[in-house]
Amino acid sequence: MRKKPQQQRAKLIVENILEAALYCIAHEGLSHLTTPKIAERSGVSVGSIYQYFENKEQIVEELLLRKAEQLGLMLKQIVAEQEQAKIQEIIPLTIQFGFETLKADHGFFIEILKSWHSYSNSEASQILEKHFFEVGMYLFNRYYRDWDFETLKNRSFVIINSTLFTMMRYVSSNSFLIEEQYLKRELTVMVLAYLNAEVIGLK
């Protein structure tokens, strides 16, 4: 951001700008987003928007940062609340959460995913990866205490990235023949099978 809001009124202005940007992206697409459209939707003048953001790209980046942090904290809360659950129950629960999140806010994330190449190395992406990796390390360490740190780290990385990539590809495209309910089931089977797989003949 160009300028961090300090007073309550300024914070409210920034919130209105971000909410308007989210609405425009979800309903018209990221490629059609413009600062005048954000101004019209938010009721904030273009000049006032530029007091806080250099351009529309910076608005999207700030929006993604906040969404990434919110998403990560929600996932951590879900996992923490399932302290007595079995791993076979938690995996489908987190996968369901992932699909619901990607489709939330009238499809905001779906529109972002269509241009994910522009944001895959962004700060928001790094925040998401950090949260997901921490959840994976915590969760798998809870159920697989015999794993050494390298195994825990490597399997967390593979599971999180392969599952996320599949989900992101699926929700951002309508060309797949598999139904969502079956994809969720197959992802659960894949993750559980990999978690319990023995490493054979690999050095």
N, C-alpha and C positions, 0 to 999 in steps of 0.2 A: 504494500500500500504506500501511496505517496505521503499520507499523513494519518497517524493513528488517532482515532477519536478519543477525546478525554472526557468531555462533558456528556451528560445524559442525552441532550438534544442531538449532539453530533453522532453519538452511538446509534440513536434511533434512525437518523438519516442513512447511515451506512447499512443498517439492517434492512431498511426499505429498498435501498439500491440492490442489495444482494438477493432479496426475495423477488424483486422485479426481474432480475437477470435470470434467476432460476425458472420463473414462470415463462419468460420469453424462450429460453432454451428448450424447456419441456414441450411447449405448445407450437413453436415455430421452427425449432432446430438451431443448433449451434452456428451453422453457416449463415443464418439470417439474423443473428444477433447484432444489434447496433447500439451505440450509446444513446441516440435519440429515442429509440424504442424503450430502452431502460428508463430514460428520463420520463417518458410519457406514462409508463406503467407505474413508476414509483412516485410520481408527483414531485420529483426532485429535478431542478433545472440541470441542464448539461454542464453549465459552469460550476455548479455546486458539486456535481459528480467528479469533475476534474480536480477539485480541491483534495479529494481523497484517493482517486485512482488516476493513473496516467492514461489508461486506455481500457477498452473492453476486455482485453486479454488479462489485464491485472485483476479485473473484477472476477473473471472466471477462476483465476488462480486462487484468489482469496476465498471464493465460494467453495472450491474443491478442498482447500485446506481445512475449512471448518467442517465440511461433510466427512472428510477422511478421519478427523479426530473424533467426531461424534460416532461414526460407524465403528471405529476401533474400540471405543469405550463401551459401546452397547454390546459388542461381541464378548468382551471381557466380562461384563456383568452377567450375560447369559450363561457363560461357562462357569463362573463362580457360583451361580445359583443352583447349579446341577452337581453339587458336591457329592451327593449320595448316589448319583445315577451311574449306570454302566457306560462304558465307552461305546457300546452298540446303540445306546440311546442318544448320546451326545452328538455323535457324528451326523446323523440325519437331521438333528435339531439345528446344528450350525449351518448345514447345507441349505435347509429351508430358510433360515435367517438370511443367508446370502442371496437367494433368489428374490425374497421379499424386498430386501434393501435395494438391489439393482433395479427393481421395477417401481420403487417408491417415488414420491414427488412427481407423479404424472409422467414417469419415464425420463426424468432428468439424467440419470446415470446412463441410460440406454443411448441417449443422444451424445453424451460425452464419449462413450465407448466407440462410437462411429469415427471419432477423431482421436482415439487413444494414443496413436503414434506421437501426437503432439504433447501428450502429458505423461507418457510412460516413465520418463525420467524426472518428473517434476517433484517438488517438495511434498506435495500431497500424496503422490505415489509412494514416496519413501516413508511417509508417516504410516500409511496403510500397511506397507510391508513390515514395518517395525511392530505394529500392533498385532498383526496376524502371526508373525514369527514368535512373539512373546506368548501369545495364546497357545500356539502349537507346542512350544517348549514346556510350558506349564502343564498343559493337558496330557501330553504324552509321557512326561516325567511322572505324572500322578499314577498312570496305569502301567507304565513299563519301566519300573525302577531299576531293573537289571541292565538297562541300556547304559553304555558309557556316553560321555558328552558328545563325541563325534557322531555316533549313531543317532542320538537324539537330535542333534543339529541338522544332519544330512536328511534324515527322514522327514523332519518338520518342513524343511525347505522344499523337498520334492512334492510332498502331499499338498502343501498350501498353494504352490505355484501351479501345479497340474490341475488341481480342482478349480482354482480361481480362473485360470485360462479357459477351461472348458465352459464354465458358467458364463463368463464374459462373452465368449464367442456365441454361445447359444442365445442369450437374451438380446444381443445386438444384431441378430440375423433371423429371418423368418424362413430360411431355406432348409432347415434341418427336418428330417422325417420323423425323428424320435419325439415322442410326447414328453412333456416336462416331468410328469410323475415317474416315468420310466427312467429318465435321465437321473433324477434324484436318487432313485433306487440303485442304479448302476454305479453312480459315484460313491454311494455309501459302501457297496460291495467292494469296489476297487480300493477305497481307503482302508477298510478293515482288513482286506486280504494283504495289502502291502504292509500294514502295521504288524501283522502276524507272520510275515514271510521270513523264512530262514535264508540267509545269504549263503549260497552254495557255489563253490568253484570260482569265487571272485576274490582277487587279492589286490 
